[in-house]
Structure formats: structure tokens, C-alpha cells
């Protein structure tokens, strides 16, 4: 439900000035620079299209807090329309052509300045003129200076000086007659006639601006909030893409609740936000460092829609688990559901969800997922937060955590959250809650999750959830650093710069004519400190093991024990037997995955030709740099 029309630019700017056309609160601040403004003014003066505006009638289902466009005098007035797209254009045109105040803009170097805009009349009426070259901004004292501001090259500080220099102030364009009368009188007193110049300039610039019509798409107030948000996102391709958080923030603002402040906290730090408390402040939880505002809203929405389903089921005498009960509202966390999250429900669930994220971070740390880049699927955090928010301490018992672990690793190695994530979360969270509380069966995702042993061959880069999962499983299994002999904890992970590195070095593998698609597999990688990786260098395992023993004073049997903690058979490394190593380690890694999932992996007997290597160039380059540094 929308209408398309055209309106005189002057009428639109009059609506802006009166406060009848305002912005929704979520719109970003005015940011256009001087070059953008001059280009826009030139397009309008030439009668060129500058794009349609998108507005929304107020008074409908979608309640948004309004604010005046920048430059409009403060006033208390309810708008009849909100400008959803076109803020930068309308603000620029309002400030340059309608308001009598200077325009706040930025130079090419990003310095914020205030300018008045003029048109050089003589330049504008030349037959080969480019209007944009005739338009310029001038500081608030209306002088242009050179030589470190010591020399004035143009002075327009009085009306007579504007006349004298034939410089037309654009903020007079909609009421130009008085300026033109005074300009003619100024030059008539000097015995000159500027009537021809006036007519030419009026045709070239003034009349075009005064007659300019702006196309408008008006959204009817009867449209749903989901439809309005979707239209805005599709149309606003040139501006800032709004996420659900920005839109919900604007809707809550209409009820005098500052969602952004609640999430981010105040700039001075006096009012701490939920994000800061989740990440942990001084006790920073790095695994949660990339938690987004939309993640938090999704978790709240999962709980809200679950609660709504439970309440409806109780009214109908049914169970919420009854999938055939189509009259029950669905549990959801998709965009539409997030946009429909009531403020009352957000307030009801936000504290529990905050605690849920903190507990989810602790859960991941216990499974040796310490760095945010190593979280297999970030949406897993949303699901875990929802479960911990509902069950609290009930989900933190040893039995409950064992179940959660099996679900977590099933999702990770089954690679189930690679698509349709929101639908899977909406199904998993209620089923997990029921399973952990003893009222339901295991989540269906756990039955659907399968891991083929041959998948180990193609896990080569951190983009894969299963790759990250094996990195964490090896650390959880107790693998110890080659040099220090210490297992991984939060302290050693960051202090020793633990990351996943090659066991048979890349340089050695290339010399041995082993294909990158093989030696870059997770089978040939393990968690090691930066120091250990440098010591390994690009040498054969037999060489770097002897160097480890000699330089670090490690006995052979002690080093063998350390190697076995990585699920490596020591004799394969000491004999530089890559094939035997690869085959044996593939078997034990498959077993490790199966144990984590609580089910055997799918065995495949055939040995396929390795797929083309798609390893992360940055990761390979980093490892090669370490090899070079060691050499």
C-alpha cells in the first residue's frame, strides 16, 4: 500500500521547516561533505533526477520516535510523515536553499566546517558552463582567504559585496526577487544594466530550482511493520543498511525506552550496558567479543515466542511439543519475529538472557573454545544463551552439561548451522530445554547430524565449523605444547599464542611432493604455541624432534608422551613417514569426533582424489612467515 507522486521542492522544504516532515530516530546523523552538496545542487539546477524520497505516513501500527532534520529550529510538533530514505539529500537542500543558517558539512579531508553556498552568476550563464563549477561554499564570515588566511581573495560579508561580485546566495533562491531588485539598483547607480544577466541566470539556475519537482514514494500507514522495514531496506541501497536492532531501537524509543543505551551503555561509562557486562569488562571473555546486538534480540525473541506458544497451548489444553497443533504460534527468531518483540517481553527476558550469554561463554571455555574466531557457529551462542536463560542452574549440572556437549558437537561436526540457522535454532532451543528438564526427547538435530570420516581430508581452513571443532577437541583432549609441555587453558592460550599449525611442515611436504590439498588438512595440524611452531621451522619431523630434545632438554620418552597427547604416533614422526602418520591420525581423530557426538562416524573405504586446495591464503602466508622467521 503505497503511492507515487511528485511535489515541488519548495513545498517539501516548507514541510521540513514546519516539522511536519521529520526523521525516524534510527536514521544516522547528517554526514554529507562539501563535494556531495555541490554536486546535488548542480543536479537540481540542471533539472536532473536525484532519486525518489521514501516517506511513511504516521499514525499506523509502526510507532517510531521522530526527530527534526538537522538545521530545523527546535519545536514540539507531531509529524504527518517520516522520511525513511532521502535524509542526506533533503537535509542538504534544506540547509543550502531554505534555511538562513550556515550549512554544517565536511571538507574532503573530513574536517567539520560551516559554509554558506553561493553561485557565481557570470560563470553560471556562460554557454559552456558546468553549473557545478559555479557553485561554492564560503566560511561563516563570508570571506575566502589565501596565504595562511592573511590575504582576502573574496569578500561577501555584506549585501553590497555580494552584488559587487555577482555572487548569488543560494539561501535566497525561493525568494529571489528582492535580492535581484537590489542587485539591479546597485549596478544602475553605477551606470550599468544587469537585466540581461539576471534573465539568463534566472533561466539557468533560479527558475530550475524553483520549479524542481521531487519524486516521492509514500507508504500508507496501514502497512505492517515487517513490510515497511523490508521496503526501507530494499530501497535504501545507497545509505546505511539497517539491521533489526536499529529498527527495534526506533520502535522502543516511541515508548521512551533507549534500547541502544541499555545494550551499549553511556559514552561516559557511568551507565554500563549489557554488552560490556557480557564481554566481562576487566575479566574480558574473548569468546564473546563478537556478540552482536541482534544476537541478544534473537535470544530474547526465542524466549518470548516460546512463552507465547506455551501460554496458547495451556489455553487449548495441548502441549507445546505437539507439532501438529497448527493453532499454536511458532517459536521463531527470524527478522519478522524480532521486529515484533514487544518492549514488555524484552524487559522481562533481558536479564536472564544476559546471564545466559555469560554462562554460554563459560561453557565454551570449558570446551577449550577460547577465542571468538574459534566459535564453530556464532548462532550456537544464541541457542545456548536461550537454554541457560530458561533453565539457569538446572542446565549447569554435570548431567545437563554432558547432554549439551553432545548437542553442541553434533551441530558442529554435522555442520547443521550452515544454512536455515534461524529455523534450526527455533526448533533446537525448545527441544533442548525439554530434554534437559526431563520432559522431552533429544533434539532432532542430534539424529540428523552425521560426520563422514573422509570429511577430515577436506577440512583445511578456519571457515569450516568442523575444522574449528577439531581444534577445540584436541585442546580439550589434553594436548600439550611441544616445548612447555603444558596443556591449554585461557592463560596459556593467549600468553603462548596458541593456534593450529602444521605437524609435517609445509616446506618439507612440498619437497616430498605431497599435494597441498593433503598436507593442509586438519589431519596434519594441531594446536601449538607460536614458539613451538617457530622451532619446528620447515624441517622434517625427525630433525625438529631432535632439535626439541637437544635445545629444550626434553627426554625422548617425555616428548613421545607429549606427541601422543596430540593423537600422534611418535614413530611416524621420527621416521618421517607421512602416509602412515596421516592414516593413523585420521582414524584416531574420527574416533574423537564420534565420542564427542555420542555416535560413530560414517566410515568410507575409498580414498578419493584430493579436492583442489582452497586453504586460507592468509593462514598459509602466516605459517610460511613463521617458517622463514625460524630459518
PAMAR-411826 format. One record per residue (C-alpha): residue in three letters; x, y, z. Coordinates in steps of 0.5 Angstrom, whole numbers, padded with zeros to 4 digits, always signed. Layout:
N
alaXYZ
...
# end
This chain:
631
unk+0000+0000+0000
unk+0004+0006-0003
unk+0003+0012-0007
unk+0008+0015-0012
unk+0008+0023-0014
unk+0012+0029-0015
unk+0012+0035-0010
unk+0015+0042-0011
unk+0022+0042-0008
unk+0020+0049-0004
unk+0013+0045-0001
unk+0017+0040+0001
unk+0022+0044+0005
unk+0017+0048+0008
unk+0014+0042+0011
unk+0021+0040+0014
unk+0022+0047+0017
unk+0015+0047+0020
unk+0017+0040+0023
unk+0011+0036+0019
unk+0016+0032+0015
unk+0021+0029+0020
unk+0026+0023+0021
unk+0025+0017+0025
unk+0030+0017+0031
unk+0034+0011+0028
unk+0037+0015+0022
unk+0044+0017+0022
unk+0047+0024+0023
unk+0048+0028+0017
unk+0054+0027+0014
unk+0055+0030+0007
unk+0061+0033+0005
unk+0062+0040+0001
unk+0063+0036-0006
unk+0057+0032-0005
unk+0053+0038-0003
unk+0055+0042-0009
unk+0054+0036-0014
unk+0047+0035-0011
unk+0046+0043-0012
unk+0048+0043-0019
unk+0044+0037-0021
unk+0038+0040-0018
unk+0040+0047-0022
unk+0040+0043-0029
unk+0034+0039-0027
unk+0037+0032-0027
unk+0034+0027-0023
unk+0037+0026-0016
unk+0033+0020-0013
unk+0026+0019-0010
unk+0024+0020-0003
unk+0021+0015+0001
unk+0016+0017+0007
unk+0012+0014+0012
unk+0005+0017+0014
unk+0005+0017+0022
unk-0001+0014+0026
unk+0000+0007+0024
unk+0002+0000+0027
unk+0009+0002+0027
unk+0011+0007+0032
unk+0017+0011+0031
unk+0020+0016+0035
unk+0021+0022+0031
unk+0027+0028+0031
unk+0027+0034+0027
unk+0032+0034+0021
unk+0039+0038+0023
unk+0038+0045+0022
unk+0031+0046+0023
unk+0029+0050+0029
unk+0027+0046+0036
unk+0020+0046+0036
unk+0015+0041+0039
unk+0011+0038+0033
unk+0008+0032+0031
unk+0010+0030+0024
unk+0005+0028+0019
unk+0010+0024+0015
unk+0017+0021+0017
unk+0023+0021+0012
unk+0025+0014+0011
unk+0030+0015+0005
unk+0033+0021+0003
unk+0035+0025+0009
unk+0042+0027+0006
unk+0039+0030+0000
unk+0033+0034+0004
unk+0038+0036+0009
unk+0043+0039+0004
unk+0038+0042+0000
unk+0034+0045+0006
unk+0040+0048+0009
unk+0043+0051+0003
unk+0037+0054+0000
unk+0032+0055+0005
unk+0035+0056+0012
unk+0038+0062+0013
unk+0044+0059+0018
unk+0050+0056+0015
unk+0051+0049+0013
unk+0055+0044+0017
unk+0059+0040+0013
unk+0066+0037+0012
unk+0072+0038+0008
unk+0075+0033+0003
unk+0080+0031+0009
unk+0074+0030+0014
unk+0074+0037+0018
unk+0067+0039+0020
unk+0066+0046+0018
unk+0060+0051+0017
unk+0059+0054+0010
unk+0054+0059+0006
unk+0053+0057-0001
unk+0054+0062-0007
unk+0053+0061-0014
unk+0058+0065-0019
unk+0053+0069-0023
unk+0058+0070-0029
unk+0060+0063-0029
unk+0054+0060-0029
unk+0051+0064-0035
unk+0057+0062-0040
unk+0055+0058-0046
unk+0060+0052-0044
unk+0059+0053-0036
unk+0058+0047-0032
unk+0054+0049-0026
unk+0058+0045-0021
unk+0064+0050-0022
unk+0060+0056-0021
unk+0057+0053-0014
unk+0062+0054-0008
unk+0062+0054+0000
unk+0065+0060+0004
unk+0066+0060+0011
unk+0061+0064+0016
unk+0065+0070+0016
unk+0064+0070+0008
unk+0071+0071+0006
unk+0076+0067+0002
unk+0083+0067+0004
unk+0090+0065+0002
unk+0097+0066+0005
unk+0095+0062+0011
unk+0089+0067+0012
unk+0093+0073+0012
unk+0090+0075+0005
unk+0083+0076+0003
unk+0081+0074-0004
unk+0074+0074-0004
unk+0069+0078+0001
unk+0062+0077+0001
unk+0061+0080+0008
unk+0056+0085+0006
unk+0050+0085+0001
unk+0053+0090-0003
unk+0059+0086-0003
unk+0055+0080-0006
unk+0052+0085-0011
unk+0059+0088-0013
unk+0062+0081-0014
unk+0056+0078-0018
unk+0055+0072-0013
unk+0048+0070-0011
unk+0047+0067-0004
unk+0043+0060-0005
unk+0039+0061+0001
unk+0035+0067-0003
unk+0033+0062-0009
unk+0026+0061-0006
unk+0025+0069-0005
unk+0030+0072-0010
unk+0026+0078-0013
unk+0028+0083-0007
unk+0036+0081-0008
unk+0035+0082-0016
unk+0032+0088-0015
unk+0037+0091-0010
unk+0043+0088-0015
unk+0040+0092-0021
unk+0039+0098-0017
unk+0047+0097-0014
unk+0049+0097-0021
unk+0044+0102-0024
unk+0047+0107-0019
unk+0054+0106-0023
unk+0051+0107-0029
unk+0051+0099-0031
unk+0045+0095-0033
unk+0045+0087-0031
unk+0038+0086-0033
unk+0040+0081-0039
unk+0045+0078-0034
unk+0039+0077-0029
unk+0035+0074-0034
unk+0040+0069-0036
unk+0041+0067-0029
unk+0034+0066-0028
unk+0033+0061-0033
unk+0040+0058-0032
unk+0039+0057-0024
unk+0034+0060-0020
unk+0028+0058-0025
unk+0030+0051-0025
unk+0031+0050-0017
unk+0024+0054-0016
unk+0020+0049-0021
unk+0024+0043-0019
unk+0019+0037-0017
unk+0022+0031-0013
unk+0019+0024-0014
unk+0016+0021-0007
unk+0014+0014-0005
unk+0009+0015+0000
unk+0008+0009+0005
unk+0001+0008+0007
unk+0001+0008+0015
unk-0004+0001+0014
unk+0003-0003+0012
unk+0005-0008+0017
unk+0012-0006+0021
unk+0015-0012+0017
unk+0013-0009+0010
unk+0015-0002+0012
unk+0022-0005+0014
unk+0023-0009+0008
unk+0021-0004+0004
unk+0026+0001+0007
unk+0032-0004+0007
unk+0031-0005-0001
unk+0030+0002-0003
unk+0036+0005+0002
unk+0041+0002-0002
unk+0046+0008-0002
unk+0045+0009+0005
unk+0047+0005+0012
unk+0044-0002+0012
unk+0039-0002+0018
unk+0039-0008+0022
unk+0034-0011+0026
unk+0037-0007+0033
unk+0036+0000+0029
unk+0029-0001+0028
unk+0027-0004+0034
unk+0031+0001+0038
unk+0027+0006+0034
unk+0020+0003+0036
unk+0022+0002+0043
unk+0024+0010+0043
unk+0017+0011+0042
unk+0016+0009+0049
unk+0021+0013+0052
unk+0026+0007+0052
unk+0033+0007+0050
unk+0035+0000+0047
unk+0042+0003+0045
unk+0043+0006+0052
unk+0041-0001+0055
unk+0046-0005+0050
unk+0052-0001+0050
unk+0052+0004+0056
unk+0053+0011+0056
unk+0059+0014+0053
unk+0062+0017+0059
unk+0062+0010+0062
unk+0057+0012+0068
unk+0051+0007+0065
unk+0054+0001+0064
unk+0051-0003+0058
unk+0049-0011+0057
unk+0054-0012+0052
unk+0060-0009+0057
unk+0058-0014+0062
unk+0057-0020+0058
unk+0064-0019+0055
unk+0066-0018+0062
unk+0070-0011+0063
unk+0077-0012+0066
unk+0075-0020+0066
unk+0074-0020+0059
unk+0071-0026+0056
unk+0074-0026+0049
unk+0070-0032+0046
unk+0064-0027+0047
unk+0068-0021+0044
unk+0064-0021+0037
unk+0057-0022+0041
unk+0052-0017+0037
unk+0046-0013+0039
unk+0042-0017+0034
unk+0044-0024+0037
unk+0042-0021+0044
unk+0035-0019+0041
unk+0034-0026+0038
unk+0035-0030+0044
unk+0030-0025+0048
unk+0025-0027+0042
unk+0026-0034+0042
unk+0024-0034+0050
unk+0018-0029+0048
unk+0016-0034+0042
unk+0017-0040+0047
unk+0013-0037+0052
unk+0007-0035+0048
unk+0007-0042+0045
unk+0007-0045+0052
unk+0001-0040+0054
unk-0003-0041+0048
unk-0002-0049+0049
unk-0004-0048+0056
unk-0011-0045+0054
unk-0012-0050+0049
unk-0011-0056+0053
unk-0005-0058+0049
unk+0003-0059+0050
unk+0007-0054+0047
unk+0011-0060+0044
unk+0005-0062+0040
unk+0008-0061+0033
unk+0001-0062+0029
unk-0002-0056+0033
unk-0002-0051+0028
unk-0006-0047+0032
unk+0000-0046+0037
unk+0004-0040+0035
unk+0011-0042+0033
unk+0017-0041+0036
unk+0022-0036+0032
unk+0028-0032+0032
unk+0027-0029+0025
unk+0027-0022+0023
unk+0020-0021+0023
unk+0019-0024+0030
unk+0025-0020+0032
unk+0021-0014+0030
unk+0015-0016+0033
unk+0019-0017+0040
unk+0014-0013+0045
unk+0018-0008+0050
unk+0015-0011+0056
unk+0018-0018+0053
unk+0025-0015+0052
unk+0025-0012+0059
unk+0022-0019+0062
unk+0027-0023+0059
unk+0034-0019+0058
unk+0037-0020+0065
unk+0036-0028+0064
unk+0039-0027+0057
unk+0045-0023+0059
unk+0046-0028+0065
unk+0045-0034+0059
unk+0051-0031+0055
unk+0056-0030+0060
unk+0054-0038+0062
unk+0055-0040+0055
unk+0062-0036+0055
unk+0064-0040+0061
unk+0061-0047+0057
unk+0065-0046+0051
unk+0071-0044+0055
unk+0071-0051+0059
unk+0071-0054+0052
unk+0077-0050+0050
unk+0074-0045+0045
unk+0077-0039+0048
unk+0078-0034+0042
unk+0072-0031+0039
unk+0075-0034+0032
unk+0074-0041+0034
unk+0067-0041+0036
unk+0064-0046+0030
unk+0058-0042+0029
unk+0056-0036+0033
unk+0049-0037+0033
unk+0050-0043+0037
unk+0052-0038+0043
unk+0045-0035+0042
unk+0042-0042+0043
unk+0046-0044+0049
unk+0044-0037+0052
unk+0037-0038+0051
unk+0037-0045+0054
unk+0042-0042+0060
unk+0037-0036+0061
unk+0031-0041+0062
unk+0034-0047+0066
unk+0039-0043+0070
unk+0043-0047+0075
unk+0039-0053+0072
unk+0043-0053+0066
unk+0049-0053+0070
unk+0049-0060+0073
unk+0054-0065+0070
unk+0049-0069+0067
unk+0046-0063+0064
unk+0053-0061+0061
unk+0054-0067+0058
unk+0048-0067+0054
unk+0049-0060+0052
unk+0056-0062+0050
unk+0053-0068+0045
unk+0048-0063+0042
unk+0054-0058+0041
unk+0059-0062+0038
unk+0053-0066+0034
unk+0051-0059+0031
unk+0059-0057+0030
unk+0061-0064+0026
unk+0054-0065+0023
unk+0055-0057+0020
unk+0048-0056+0021
unk+0048-0049+0022
unk+0051-0047+0016
unk+0044-0046+0013
unk+0037-0045+0015
unk+0040-0043+0022
unk+0034-0039+0025
unk+0029-0044+0024
unk+0034-0049+0027
unk+0035-0045+0033
unk+0028-0044+0034
unk+0027-0052+0034
unk+0033-0053+0038
unk+0032-0049+0044
unk+0025-0051+0046
unk+0027-0058+0045
unk+0034-0058+0049
unk+0030-0054+0054
unk+0025-0060+0055
unk+0031-0065+0054
unk+0035-0062+0060
unk+0029-0062+0064
unk+0027-0069+0063
unk+0020-0067+0059
unk+0022-0069+0052
unk+0027-0073+0048
unk+0034-0071+0045
unk+0033-0065+0040
unk+0032-0068+0033
unk+0038-0064+0030
unk+0043-0070+0034
unk+0039-0075+0030
unk+0040-0071+0024
unk+0048-0070+0025
unk+0053-0074+0021
unk+0060-0074+0020
unk+0064-0078+0015
unk+0071-0080+0016
unk+0073-0077+0010
unk+0071-0070+0011
unk+0077-0070+0015
unk+0081-0069+0009
unk+0078-0063+0006
unk+0078-0059+0013
unk+0083-0054+0011
unk+0081-0047+0014
unk+0078-0044+0020
unk+0072-0042+0016
unk+0069-0049+0017
unk+0066-0050+0024
unk+0068-0058+0024
unk+0075-0055+0023
unk+0075-0050+0029
unk+0071-0056+0033
unk+0077-0061+0032
unk+0082-0055+0034
unk+0078-0055+0041
unk+0077-0062+0042
unk+0085-0063+0041
unk+0086-0058+0047
unk+0080-0061+0051
unk+0083-0068+0050
unk+0089-0065+0054
unk+0094-0064+0048
unk+0101-0061+0051
unk+0105-0056+0048
unk+0112-0059+0045
unk+0116-0054+0048
unk+0113-0052+0055
unk+0109-0059+0056
unk+0103-0055+0059
unk+0096-0056+0057
unk+0092-0051+0054
unk+0088-0046+0059
unk+0086-0039+0058
unk+0092-0036+0060
unk+0097-0040+0056
unk+0092-0040+0050
unk+0094-0032+0050
unk+0100-0032+0053
unk+0103-0037+0049
unk+0099-0035+0043
unk+0097-0042+0041
unk+0094-0043+0034
unk+0093-0049+0030
unk+0100-0051+0026
unk+0102-0056+0021
unk+0106-0062+0024
unk+0109-0064+0018
unk+0112-0057+0016
unk+0109-0054+0009
unk+0116-0053+0006
unk+0118-0061+0008
unk+0111-0063+0005
unk+0113-0059-0002
unk+0120-0062-0002
unk+0117-0069-0001
unk+0112-0068-0007
unk+0106-0068-0002
unk+0100-0064-0005
unk+0097-0058-0001
unk+0090-0061-0001
unk+0093-0067+0003
unk+0098-0063+0008
unk+0094-0057+0009
unk+0088-0062+0012
unk+0087-0062+0019
unk+0090-0069+0020
unk+0096-0065+0019
unk+0095-0060+0024
unk+0095-0059+0032
unk+0095-0053+0037
unk+0102-0051+0038
unk+0105-0044+0041
unk+0108-0039+0037
unk+0115-0041+0040
unk+0114-0049+0038
unk+0112-0047+0031
unk+0118-0043+0030
unk+0122-0048+0033
unk+0119-0053+0028
unk+0121-0049+0022
unk+0121-0052+0015
unk+0125-0058+0017
unk+0123-0066+0017
unk+0120-0068+0024
unk+0126-0073+0025
unk+0130-0066+0025
unk+0126-0062+0029
unk+0124-0067+0034
unk+0132-0068+0036
unk+0132-0060+0036
unk+0127-0060+0041
unk+0130-0065+0045
unk+0137-0062+0045
unk+0135-0055+0046
unk+0130-0056+0051
unk+0133-0061+0055
unk+0127-0066+0054
unk+0128-0073+0054
unk+0125-0078+0048
unk+0120-0081+0052
unk+0118-0075+0055
unk+0117-0072+0048
unk+0113-0078+0046
unk+0108-0077+0051
unk+0107-0070+0049
unk+0106-0073+0042
unk+0101-0078+0044
unk+0097-0072+0047
unk+0096-0070+0040
unk+0094-0076+0038
unk+0100-0077+0034
unk+0104-0084+0034
unk+0111-0082+0035
unk+0115-0087+0031
unk+0111-0084+0025
unk+0115-0077+0026
unk+0121-0080+0028
unk+0121-0084+0021
unk+0119-0078+0017
unk+0113-0083+0015
unk+0108-0078+0013
unk+0103-0083+0010
unk+0103-0088+0016
unk+0102-0082+0020
unk+0096-0079+0016
unk+0093-0086+0016
unk+0093-0087+0023
unk+0092-0080+0026
unk+0086-0080+0021
unk+0083-0086+0025
unk+0084-0083+0032
unk+0081-0076+0030
unk+0075-0080+0027
unk+0074-0083+0034
unk+0075-0077+0038
unk+0069-0074+0034
unk+0065-0080+0035
unk+0066-0080+0042
unk+0064-0072+0042
unk+0058-0073+0038
unk+0056-0080+0042
unk+0055-0084+0036
unk+0060-0087+0031
unk+0063-0083+0025
unk+0061-0086+0018
unk+0066-0090+0015
unk+0068-0089+0008
unk+0073-0094+0005
unk+0075-0091-0002
unk+0081-0086-0002
unk+0078-0080-0006
unk+0083-0076-0010
unk+0084-0070-0006
unk+0080-0064-0008
unk+0083-0057-0010
unk+0087-0054-0004
unk+0082-0048-0002
unk+0086-0046+0004
unk+0086-0039+0007
unk+0092-0035+0004
unk+0093-0031+0010
unk+0094-0037+0014
unk+0099-0040+0010
unk+0102-0034+0009
unk+0103-0033+0016
unk+0106-0040+0017
unk+0111-0039+0012
unk+0113-0033+0015
unk+0114-0036+0022
unk+0118-0042+0018
unk+0122-0036+0015
unk+0123-0033+0021
unk+0125-0039+0025
unk+0130-0041+0019
# end
